[in-house]
Amino acid sequence: MLSKTQAKYIQSLVHKKFREQYGQYIIEGPKLLSEAISANLNGISKIYAYPSWIENMPHDWQQHRIEVIPVNEDEMKKISTLTTPGPVLAMMQIPSAPVITAFPGITLLLDAIQDPGNLGTIIRNADWFGVRNIICGEGCVDCYNPKVIQSTMGSLFRTNIMYEDLSLFLDRQQGIPVMAASLEGTMLREVKRTNDVFLVIGNESKGIRQHILQRATVKVRIPGGGETESLNAAVATGILLYWLTVDC
Amino acid sequence: MLSKTQAKYIQSLVHKKFREQYGQYIIEGPKLLSEAISANLNGISKIYAYPSWIENMPHDWQQHRIEVIPVNEDEMKKISTLTTPGPVLAMMQIPSAPVITAFPGITLLLDAIQDPGNLGTIIRNADWFGVRNIICGEGCVDCYNPKVIQSTMGSLFRTNIMYEDLSLFLDRQQGIPVMAASLEGTMLREVKRTNDVFLVIGNESKGIRQHILQRATVKVRIPGGGETESLNAAVATGILLYWLTVDC
């Protein structure tokens, strides 16, 4: 049974403002919950699920002091952000921002990635290619946005995501080559890869802002492109991570 | 001024059933319209736009016998599928299905790509890497779905998209190597590229169906993947097209 107050509270977490105020966010579906269990069990505050799902739950939640609240389909529809709500929704604690002092390997720097699906897919790409650290600059969508979380497919729990002004970040972190994805860049095959790199990906329609682009040690371009203006930001990130990590 | 009947007609084109019945679909925004003008001017039936946009229109539509209907913001909201409607929406003729008899270079075979954003992004990838032909198998979302069109960013007008049962297609087209993207495949670097190839991409959650996978000459896997199960379908397609087209 779901109280009106509870339902209203959960619904409010769709908005960044309330996520920040309460320090909580929601995840939906068995797949994401199972990823949360593996990666971040202590982050789970409450679970809302169909009674049939609770009966067959794979874990002893009481042992972990996680409250499990049975809800029916109508109640789930009220609190779910999905068109087709799943059998389970969990409320999670937003972890405190990671403090990262060293940036070995590849670090992604995102300049105003606005589309939630794109940010989620970029986080999933990072996880696939073993990239641990992602710096979201000004104008990036919040990574606890429900659509971002859905697109990450669980990779959110395995990456460090920091929100910081990219200029200030680059001021602090000197000495690591800055590679910017740009249509005016040098073709990949002509560029030398480095072990440590800050890979900058720009906004979906405007690309990388000029004052960030100026910080680039090298600008790179993915070959191709006839009449198309550009690749999708998440696809471009995927190709660049493939190129950076794979001895092809 | 938009009549109720017109508004209802345009709204109905959100549904595949009515698009097929009327042979029409809609595109939105100046960017897509400008792509349609370059690639498929004769396909434009009608344009609905704000008076301010019409005044500064870059083309003489009367010359092309295209009717331009001024609408206000309230009317545009009614017929638009976007959260933030743009100044212009156009009604387009669905072209007759292309008849393609030869498949030089890379042809994409899509097995039940269901997410409109993914299909749109895959079409955009194809255009970027010069892939002309895409075969959408059973279970693929309709390419005239408004969300697909939005994600293609105009690439829809520059690619041939056929809907056909993939088994039947492969029965008819013998002799071209079939490359299937699969988590059980051989790492890319160990695979020999061929000039002509059918590249098969599977469903977002289930991958390629068994009876299609059996037709593969070679199964390929993109290196990477720690705890992540897979890459997004559109990202995987982008990386494979990069690998196939680029001498990296």
Interface residues (C-beta under 8 A of the other chain):
Chain A: S38 A39 G117 T121 R124 N125 D127 W128 F129 G130 S151 M153 G154 S155 R158 L188 R189 I222 P223 G224 G225 G226 E227 T228 E229 S230 L231 N232 A234 V235 A236 T237 G238 I239 L241 Y242 W243 T245 V246 D247 C248
Chain B: S38 A39 G117 T121 R124 N125 D127 W128 F129 G130 S151 M153 G154 S155 R158 L188 R189 I222 P223 G224 G225 G226 E227 T228 E229 S230 L231 N232 A234 V235 A236 T237 G238 I239 L241 Y242 W243 T245 V246 D247 C248
